[in-house]
Amino acid sequence: MIKAEIESSVTLGNLSQWFGVCYKCHHALPPLDVTATPYFELGAIECVGCHGKVDLWECVKSSVGDDYPPEWGLHSLGANLNIFPFEVRPGQVVTVDLTQHGIPANAILLYSSYQSDDVSSIPRLIELYSKHLAYEPSRQAVYCMPVQGRSMEPGPGRATICWIERATDSQASLRLANAFRDVAAHDLEGAVVEAFSGFEIALFTFLSRYLERTCTSTTFRRALEGRLSAYAMMELLPEICEEHKLPSPPKAVTTTLHGLRQCRNNLLHKGRGQAVTASLVGEFLSAALVGVAFIRYVEQRAV
């Protein structure tokens, strides 16, 4: 039971979106856009539960470190989680309009779970003739399979929906959204490719803008941009940080990003590399998200 798993292992407080779980008290931590700056500047954040100082990276790793069904870990990486009641009607199909429960009409649904609060029926999401319709927030259809000998009267049920915003602001955000969707579809290798692409695009975009501001020679700038590999760009980022007296990217995150880069390269150029597990992809996607957040942090300050 997804809801039971979440509630038994994590204290959510009033959070419907979070990034990482405190390894001391198991309280969910606020979203990355809230915790990124203190983590980059201080190397730790304050847990909203126990108020202890914790390493955000270790908190994220601990929340995606098991090979459970991979989609279960996505809410720990910032995906939204909505839990709401719905009416179970044994033997009938119930149409659930998710837009009436705080989920945008253009949301990307990662997984849906429907449960009955009693044992009169077993709700099951219907796979419609079109995947587009099946994952459209206003058209979710749930068949309430009756249990023999139980009441056919309507009863209470609960829905658990994990979703993310549809990216519109940048190619980097779009690729990261694709990585979330690939994890939910159990396409772990696809998630590796999309996760690193998201980070790489964000890094290249930042460096291109940075060179445009700081390098007066158009010819030299174009030549330099054409010779920057992903590895070279990752090595250049700490030097820019040092020049502007900004903190360097977290070493553990950088190490994981290099692992993600190598895994992506192996998949693209050799067809298959190391065994890609759910926990490894969770760590890779976590690193890509933190890496993109760090690039945005530097871009706002490297002026």
N, C-alpha and C positions, 0 to 999 in steps of 0.2 A: 504494500500500500504506500504510494508515494507520499501522501499527506502525513501518514503515520511515521514514515522514515524521517521526514523533515523535522517534524515536531519532536520526535524522540531524540534526535541527535543535535539539533540546533535551536538556540533561543533566538527568536526573530524580533522580539519587542514589537515596535510599530513599523518595521521595515518590510516592504514588499519587493525591494531590490537591494542587493548587497554584493560585496566583493570580499570573499574570504571569511573565515570563521576563526575566532580567537582560539588558539591551542591551549589556553589556560582554563577558560570558563565555557567555551563552546557557544559564545554569543556571536551572532552574525555581525559583521563590520559594515559600516556605511559604504555606499558606492565609491568607485575608484576616483571619480571626479572630486570627491570630498577628501579622501585620504591621500591622494597622490602627492600634493605639495609638502605636507608635513613628513611624509615618508622619504621623499627625495632630499629634503633639507636636514632632517634630523636622524634619519636612518631607522625610525620607529614611529609608531602611532599609539595613541591612547585608546584602549578598548572601551567601547561604550557600555560594556557590561561590568567587568571587574575593575576598570580604570587603570589596569596595569599597562606598562609599555610593552608592545609586542612588535616583532618584525613582520611587516605586512606580507612579504614574499613567503615566509614560512607559513603564515596563516593561510595563504591561498593554496600553497602546495599541499598542506594537510587536508584541505577540503576537496581536492581532486585526486588524491593519491590512491584511491581504490579502484579496482576494475569492476565497479558496479555497472549497470546499464549506463552508457556514457552520457545520455541526455539528462540523467539525474544530477550531474555535477554542474550543468550550465547555469542554474540559478545561483550557484556560488561564484560565478564569474560575471555577475551583473545582469543576467537575464531577469526579466520581470516575472513575478509569481503572483497570480491572482487565485484566491480560494473563495468560493461563494456557494450558497445553497441552490439547489434546483429540485423540482418536483419529479420524483420517480413514479412512472405509471406502468405497472407490470403489464407486459404483453403489448405495449404500444411504443411507437417511435416519438421521441420528444425532440423538438427543434429548439436548440439553445442559441440565442443571439448574444454573442460574447461582447458586442459593442454596448450592451446594456449593463455590463459589469466592469467597465473601465478599461476595456481593451480596444485600441484604435482599429478602425476598419481596414487600415493597410498594414496591420501588424504581421510579423512573420511568426507563425505558431511553431513552437519547437516540440511540444508534446501536450496532450490533453489526457486527463485521467478523470473518469466519472465513477463515483462510488455511492452505494446505497447505505443509509444509516442503519437499516435492518437487513434481514435475509430474505425479504419477499421477492427480490429480483436482482439480477446482475446486469448493470448498465454496460453497454458496449458501443463504442463509437463506430458508426457505419462508414465503411469505405465507399464513397459515392463513385459514380461512373467517371467523374473527373476529379483528379487530385486538386485542381484549382478550387473546385467547389468544396471538397472535403476539408481544405485548410482555409476557407474563407470565414473570417470571424462571425459573420452574420448567418452562416448556414451550417452550423454543426448539427448533425443528426445523431441521436443516441437511441439505440434499441434497448429497452428494458426487458431483458429475458426473464420470464417468470420462473420461480422455483416451485417445483411440484409440491402441492399440499399447503402452500403459503397463501396469505391474503392477496387478492387482486386489487385491493384498494390503493389509491395513491399514497405515497409516503415520502419522507424527506431523504434527500441525497446531497452530495457535495461534489463540486467540480474543482479540479486543480489544473490550472492552465499556465504553462511556461511560454513566454513570448519575448520578442525583442522588437524594437522600433525598426522600421524599414529605412535603411541608410539613404540619405539624399544629399549629405553635405560634401562627401569626398569619395574618391575611389578607394582610399584606404579603409574607410568605414564600411563601404560596400563589401570589400573582401573579407573583413572581419565578421560581418553579418553572415556572409556565405560560409565561413568556417563554423559558426554556431549551427547553421542549418545542416551542414555536412555531418557534424557530430551527432545531431539529433537523428539523422538518417543512417547512422552507423557507417558512414563513409569516412573512416579515419584517415586514410591516405589523402583524400580530397581536402579534408580539414587541415592537414599539414601544409599542403600547397597554398591554400587560401590564407592561412594564418601568417605564413612568412611573407606572402605577397602584400598583405595589408601593412605589415611592419616596413617592408622594403619600400613600398610606394610612399608611405609617410616620411621615411628618412630621406629618400631621393627628393621629394617635393620640398622638404625643409632645406636641404643643402643647395638645391637650385636657387631658392629664394635668397638664401644666405649669400651665395656667390654673387648673385645679381646686385645685392646691396654693397658688398665689400670688395668686389673685383671690378675694376674700371675697364679692363680689356675684354671686349666681347669675344674676340678670337680665342684668347686664352681660356676664358670661362667655358666656352663651348667645347674646346679640346679637353679640358679637365673633366667636365661632366661626362663626356663620352668614354673616359677611361676609368670611371669610378665603378668598381665592382661592389657587390653587397658587402663583402669582407672589408674592402677599403673604406667604404662609407662608415661602417661600424667602428673601424679604427680611428677615423677622423673625428667622430662625435665627441669623445672625451677630450680631445685637443681643443675643440671649440669651447667646450665647457671650461677648461682651464684658462683659456684666453679671456673669458668673460667672468672669471672667478665664480663659476657656478659649480655645484656638486657634480661629480662624475656619475654616470649611470651605475646603478647597483651591480656589483660584480657578479653576484649569483644569477641575476637576471640576464646579464650579458652572456655569461657562460651558457645558459639555457638557450638563448637566442642563436648562438653559434651552433649548438646542437640541432636546433630547428632548421637552420640554414643548410647544414650538412645533410640532414634527413630529406629536406625538400630537393636538394640537388641530386641525391641518390635516386629518389623516386622519379625525377624528371629525366635524368640522363642514363640511369642504369635499369630503370623499371621497378626495382625494389631494393631496399636497403635493410636497415635493422627492422626487427619486428615492431610494428606500430600497435601499441596497446592503448586502451582507453585512458589509463592513468598517465602515460607518456604524452598523449595528445592533449590531455587536460593541462599538463605542465607547460607544454609548448604554447597552447593558446593563452594561458595565463601570462607567459613571458611576452607574447606579442602584444597583449593588451597593455601591460605595464610599460613595454617599450614604446608604444605609440603615445601613451600618456606622458612619458618622459620627453619625447621629442616635442610635444606640444608645450610642455613646461619650459624647455630650453628656448623654443621659438618665441615665446612671449617675453623672454628676458634678454636674449642675445641681440641687442640693438645698439 
